[in-house]
Every structure is written in C-alpha cells, then in structure tokens.
C-alpha cells in the first residue's frame, strides 16, 4: 500500500523534479554545509557525512504492472475530438480496463468517464495554467488506476498530456492526430517522437462510421443542381436563420434540389441526410456544399467532388481552420464568405453553380480507403 501511495505522490512532473533535486548529491552536500553552520559541533562528523552522501546510490525506478488504458479527447473549441472518442468506444469495449477523459460530453457518459473543462471554458484563459491542471489530473489518474497506455485524440500535442508520457517510463502513448494547416502542423513535429504510435484521426473517424451496403445517391435531375447544406443548426439560433435564408435564396433564384446534413434526430428537414450516412453519399451527384469550415465539414469537403461555399462562424471556428480553407480556395472551387448578406450569397451561388466549370478531382476520395480499417486494426493491436 505504501508503494502505491508513493507512486501517486510522485505522479506529477513537478513532484518528480522536486524529488530528483532533493535526492541529488549537490543538494545533499548543501544541506550538510547548512547544518554545519547551524551546528558547528557536527564538524567532527562532516567527513563521514560527505562519504555517506557520495556513496549513496540514486533512487532506482521500480516498474509497476500497468495494464489500464485511458483515451483522452481534448478540444480547445467545439466537440469534434470528444465525439470521436465516444465513437471509438464500441470498437474498444472489449478492453477490460478502459477509462475516458474528454472536454465535452457527447451523449451519455461512457464507462469510467471523466469530464474536464476545455481551455476556453476556464475563467482565466491561461494555456499554461490549463496544461498544468491537465497534467496534474492525468498523472494522478494514471498513477491511481495503473494506466499503462494513453491514447490522445486531438489536433495538438498538449503539454499537459505530453509531460505525463515523457516523465513516466511505464506509460506508452498513442496520438490520434487531426492534421492542421501546413504551417501550423509543422509546429507539432517536435512532439511526434514522444509517441509510440501516431494515427490519422480522419482515417479513424471514417473507420468507425456506421457502414451500410447501399450508397445514398442524390436524385440527379437534368438541368438542376444538387446542393448539400452542412451548417451546425443545433449550435445557435442564428444558424437556423442562416440555413433558412440560404434555402430561400436557392429556391427563389436557382433550379436546385437541397439536402441538409442532420447531426441530431430532433429536427425535421425535408430531404435530410443523417450524419451516419455521410460516407455512403454518392458525391458525383452533388454540385455544391455549403459549410461552416469546421473540422467536421472539412472531412465532408475532402471526400467530395464539388464546389464549396464556406460561411465561417468565427465564434465557433478556429482561425487556423478558416486559414486552411483559404489555402484550399486558391487552387480549388471554394468561396469563403465571412459576411453572408443575401446579395453576397446570391453572387457566390451564381459563381459556383453557373459560371465556374466543375472541378475538384484532386480533392475527391474515390472510395473508402482500405487504410481506414487498417488504422483501426493497428490501434487495436497496439492496445492489446
């Protein structure tokens, strides 16, 4: 019992550093000299004390049997990674000792599920303070539950989790990584060597989508366009208003059939596409996607072969996500519309549906890549 308590006490990075300093030879010699000044009569014992300090062996790390697994989904904005962790649960439910930690709750709590606030939900938005909070919580949780493997699901290798993996030789780390825009992605290269396994979150996300045998082709009509609307209607009331405006503009000005992607079952929309069927859509029959530029919608765009109208919600979408769409728009048929007034929407729709020829072959994924299933198998093998 004493060993278990000791491992928990020394779980955090700062506790390990403090213990290392206190057990260093230089620190012990300093303590001897300080005691000698306070108690001069110990001068006769000083040579013996020095020899004892010099021959003392440093504390050796005692390896422990750690067979637990914790899956951590961290979001600085939105719920994408927390949602992916929830979707991973059915694939990992056979793991006997599994724990979950997310910054958001999507649906019902999972087994051994903990929730921590994201950095933007803190009263004091201090990234260093938030990382310190995460590191203290995760390291203590790992020590008290004999966790041997950590799966981080995020777009950035947060220092709070990274310090736990680096400072604990009994813990292995896997990073299910969401790729950032090129310039930002390069900033994460320094941390990749600290993980034992790195997987693409998009491939994992595609692998855990509910599969059906039948495709869902949209009804392509001669002389008409098919438009898919992918906007987060549940996040705020303004999104509902925007969707209704877009549907009205399309109905009044264009010959188009509209389909709206639905992420919940509580909304009735004509010609809606449930979220779980996204991978079965025949994107050859889609002419235009209207999206918000989020990571979720980027995955839809990357698997499509059509024009894109991006109306970013700056309150909910990161600037770097919008930057990624800006970079894509230089070479592909993507229009970013930060101020979606009616005239601008009509002009953008006319530009994409009528003026520009169809492109996007370089962006389209012809079929579900076999590497999606392979990535999930690799994750299972690593865990086992």
Secondary structure, DSSP 8 states (H G I E B T S, - for coil): -HHHHHHHHT-SHHHHHHHHHHTSHHHHHHHHHHHHHH-GGGHHHHHHHHHHHHH------------EEEEEE--SSSSHHHHHHHHHHHHHTT-SSEEEEESS--SS--TTEEE---GGGSSS--HHHHHHHHHHHHHHHHHHTTEEEEEEEESS--HHHHHHHHH-TT-EEEEEE----HHHHGGGHHHHTT-SEEEEHHHHHHHTS---SS-EE----TT-EEEEEE--TTT-HHHHHHHHHHHHHHHHH--EEEEEEESSSS---TTEEEGGGGGGEEGGG--EEEE---HHHHHHHHT--SEEEE---TTTS-HHHHHHHHHHHHHSSEEE-SS--HHHHHHHHHIIIIIS----TTT---S--HHHHHHHHHHHHHH-
